[in-house]
Amino acid sequence: MIKLYWNKVPSFLKNKYSITGILFAFWMLFFDQHDVISQLQLQNELHQYEEDKEYYQERITETEQDLNELLTNEDNLEKFAREKYLMKKDNEEVFVIVED
């Protein structure tokens, strides 16, 4: 029975070097430390980190612009202090509305 199937296999696949090469390729694709599945996961992880990097670079740019506005304009500084830290003048009252 096995001889019947063995005779149907092309002769170049019966060579010991081709069998070794096929086994090596199979090992590298599925069982090695750097197999295909691990490489795909690492590629997805890298893509996610690159997206995060772009997001944080945009946030840094926005924050630098806000800082520049605060340092150059006194009115913006007062507005920022009132909105973020609830600061007020002596003759004013501050009402905080909390949304659920």
RAWO-V899641 format. One record per residue. N is the residue number from 1. RES is the residue in three letters. PHI is phi in degrees with one decimal (* if undefined). Layout:
BEGIN
n,res,phi
N,RES,PHI
N,RES,PHI
END
This chain:
BEGIN
n,res,phi
1,MET,*
2,ILE,-67.7
3,LYS,-64.1
4,LEU,-64.0
5,TYR,-71.7
6,TRP,-64.7
7,ASN,-73.0
8,LYS,-81.6
9,VAL,-73.3
10,PRO,-58.6
11,SER,-66.3
12,PHE,-70.1
13,LEU,-86.6
14,LYS,-85.1
15,ASN,-69.2
16,LYS,-65.8
17,TYR,-72.0
18,SER,-69.6
19,ILE,-63.1
20,THR,-62.5
21,GLY,-63.6
22,ILE,-65.3
23,LEU,-63.9
24,PHE,-62.9
25,ALA,-62.9
26,PHE,-61.4
27,TRP,-62.0
28,MET,-67.1
29,LEU,-75.8
30,PHE,-121.6
31,PHE,-114.7
32,ASP,-73.0
33,GLN,-62.5
34,HIS,-107.1
35,ASP,-71.9
36,VAL,-62.6
37,ILE,-63.4
38,SER,-62.5
39,GLN,-64.7
40,LEU,-65.8
41,GLN,-63.5
42,LEU,-65.6
43,GLN,-65.9
44,ASN,-64.0
45,GLU,-63.4
46,LEU,-61.6
47,HIS,-61.1
48,GLN,-64.1
49,TYR,-65.5
50,GLU,-67.3
51,GLU,-64.3
52,ASP,-62.2
53,LYS,-62.1
54,GLU,-61.3
55,TYR,-60.6
56,TYR,-69.4
57,GLN,-66.2
58,GLU,-64.4
59,ARG,-63.4
60,ILE,-63.8
61,THR,-62.4
62,GLU,-62.1
63,THR,-66.3
64,GLU,-64.7
65,GLN,-65.6
66,ASP,-61.5
67,LEU,-62.7
68,ASN,-62.4
69,GLU,-64.6
70,LEU,-66.3
71,LEU,-77.7
72,THR,-100.5
73,ASN,-125.8
74,GLU,-67.6
75,ASP,-65.9
76,ASN,-66.1
77,LEU,-63.9
78,GLU,-64.9
79,LYS,-61.8
80,PHE,-61.8
81,ALA,-64.1
82,ARG,-67.8
83,GLU,-77.2
84,LYS,-83.9
85,TYR,-111.7
86,LEU,55.1
87,MET,-78.1
88,LYS,-146.2
89,LYS,-83.0
90,ASP,-62.5
91,ASN,-95.8
92,GLU,-116.3
93,GLU,-120.1
94,VAL,-114.6
95,PHE,-112.3
96,VAL,-104.7
97,ILE,-106.6
98,VAL,-102.1
99,GLU,-98.0
100,ASP,-89.6
END
